[in-house]
Amino acid sequence: MMNRLDFFIGTWAIEVVHPHIQPTPITGEASFEWLDERYVIQRTKIDKPEFPSSMIIYDWDDAKGQYVQHYFDSRGVTRLYEMSFEEGIWKLWRNEPDFSPLDFHQRFSGIVNEAENLIESCWEQSADGVQWEHDFKLILKKQ
């Protein structure tokens, strides 16, 4: 199952569209690499101090039959997201407390283009897990 994530490997340019913080896109870069062909590691740096740098580890959970994303950032935030990747749709979600309290529910949905070099996605959040609102748009372009 981890081989499905092979297209991530490399460097990606990032654009964050967050109208509440800045009217123009915020840029950055993400790099993806294999660790022992068992895990994919993502390192992200955004060119705006208000956005944290992060390291993410992708894994496959045999017991649940799905991917897991382990998230760590420069603020000291650690989170565990459930993840799926099927037919060009990449999804992440967090609905229960893990290493940090669940102050709000989160979900992410990204569409990977056919060439697998562009991902258009957005993050949403919810106070109750029922009413969702757009948080920010994220675009990744493979370099």
ChimeraX attribute file (.defattr): number of C-alpha atoms within 10 A of each C-alpha:
attribute: neighborCount
match mode: 1-to-1
recipient: residues
	/A:1	14
	/A:2	14
	/A:3	10
	/A:4	9
	/A:5	14
	/A:6	14
	/A:7	12
	/A:8	19
	/A:9	15
	/A:10	14
	/A:11	18
	/A:12	21
	/A:13	18
	/A:14	22
	/A:15	20
	/A:16	20
	/A:17	19
	/A:18	16
	/A:19	12
	/A:20	8
	/A:21	11
	/A:22	10
	/A:23	9
	/A:24	11
	/A:25	16
	/A:26	17
	/A:27	17
	/A:28	18
	/A:29	19
	/A:30	21
	/A:31	17
	/A:32	21
	/A:33	17
	/A:34	18
	/A:35	11
	/A:36	7
	/A:37	10
	/A:38	13
	/A:39	16
	/A:40	21
	/A:41	19
	/A:42	20
	/A:43	17
	/A:44	19
	/A:45	19
	/A:46	19
	/A:47	14
	/A:48	11
	/A:49	8
	/A:50	8
	/A:51	15
	/A:52	17
	/A:53	19
	/A:54	19
	/A:55	19
	/A:56	19
	/A:57	19
	/A:58	22
	/A:59	18
	/A:60	18
	/A:61	13
	/A:62	9
	/A:63	6
	/A:64	9
	/A:65	10
	/A:66	14
	/A:67	19
	/A:68	19
	/A:69	20
	/A:70	15
	/A:71	17
	/A:72	18
	/A:73	16
	/A:74	12
	/A:75	10
	/A:76	10
	/A:77	12
	/A:78	17
	/A:79	18
	/A:80	21
	/A:81	21
	/A:82	19
	/A:83	21
	/A:84	17
	/A:85	18
	/A:86	8
	/A:87	8
	/A:88	13
	/A:89	15
	/A:90	17
	/A:91	20
	/A:92	19
	/A:93	20
	/A:94	19
	/A:95	17
	/A:96	15
	/A:97	13
	/A:98	12
	/A:99	10
	/A:100	12
	/A:101	10
	/A:102	14
	/A:103	12
	/A:104	14
	/A:105	19
	/A:106	21
	/A:107	21
	/A:108	21
	/A:109	21
	/A:110	21
	/A:111	18
	/A:112	18
	/A:113	12
	/A:114	10
	/A:115	7
	/A:116	13
	/A:117	14
	/A:118	18
	/A:119	22
	/A:120	17
	/A:121	19
	/A:122	19
	/A:123	18
	/A:124	16
	/A:125	20
	/A:126	17
	/A:127	13
	/A:128	11
	/A:129	14
	/A:130	9
	/A:131	9
	/A:132	14
	/A:133	12
	/A:134	13
	/A:135	18
	/A:136	17
	/A:137	19
	/A:138	21
	/A:139	19
	/A:140	22
	/A:141	16
	/A:142	18
	/A:143	10
